[in-house]
């Protein structure tokens, strides 16, 4: 192990993490100012797609234009084939702790009926989070922010939207301790919410790009 990564380094890292995140609520419930309720954004999502070599490339256009283009091309192909195929949108999130940081991955999965899916990915790192429960709730917070920013758009392009969390309600899994709070939060924002074993946008798509 490199000299900088000794026990003192990790002790200091944990101490800094606890102080940093102590001032940041895991879930963004918004605030009321001058009688108006608002929820401010807390994240920057840099959306990418995977190329044929497996690498993630930044989108050539904004994410909304990219989705509209994908839907248009899919609808045109379906028309040529004489098929009626719906496209549904699923948003998932997962995270992974590494040596000195926590990696978060959010995915938008555009599932084409009977014809696979197109995955859009945002991956970024934050200072390492040691508290497991807090880390899971930050995943849910990210889901909520993406959902809020995409809700009207998906309604405008006639796509059903569902949010997926990498949580398990079984008592054998530590994540069961946040299921109720996470579900209440997402439903409070007005979204459909699924957890394992139905949350493929999180447990498969986002999990894949965390590694």
Residue, then its C-alpha position, 0 to 999 in steps of 0.5 A: x500500500x502506498x505511503x499516503x494510504x496508511x491507517x492515519x489517512x483512512x482515519x482522517x478521511x472518515x473524520x472529514x467524511x462525517x463532518x462533510x455529510x453531517x451538514x447535507x441531508x440524505x434526502x432533499x425534501x425542499x424548503x418553503x420560502x416566502x410561502x412557496x415550496x421549492x426543491x433545488x437541484x443538488x447534482x450535475x448529471x453528465x449523460x453518456x452512452x456506451x459505444x461498441x468497445x464498451x466505453x462511455x461516450x458523452x452525448x452529442x446532443x442534450x439528453x432530451x434531444x437524444x431521447x426524442x431522436x431515439x423515440x422517433x427512430x424506433x417509431x419509424x422502424x416499428x412502422x416499417x415493420x408493421x409493429x406497435x411497440x411502446x417505449x417505457x422509461x426507467x430510472x435507476x441508481x446504484x453506488x459503490x465505495x472505493x478506496x477514497x471515494x464513493x461512485x454513483x451511477x444513474x441510468x435512464x433505461x428506454x425499454x422498447x417492447x419486445x426489442x431490448x433497451x437503450x441505456x443512458x448513463x451518468x457516473x460521478x464520484x463524491x467524497x467517500x461515504x462511510x455510512x451505509x444507510x446514508x449512501x443508499x438514501x443519497x441514491x434515492x435522492x438522485x433518483x428523485x432529482x432526475x425524476x423531477x427534472x424529466x417528469x414533464x418531458x416524458x409526459x410530453x413524449x408519451x412515455x411511462x416513467x418508473x423509478x428503481x431503487x437498489x433496495x431489498x425489503x428482506x430482513x436478511x439485507x441491510x438495505x431493508x432499513x431504508x425501504x419505507x423511507x425511500x418509498x415514501x420519499x419517491x411516492x411523495x414526489x409523485x412517481x411509481x417506485x420499484x425495488x428488488x426484484x423488479x428494479x432492473x434499472x438499478x440492480x442490473x444497469x446502474x450496478x453494471x456501470x458502478x464497477 
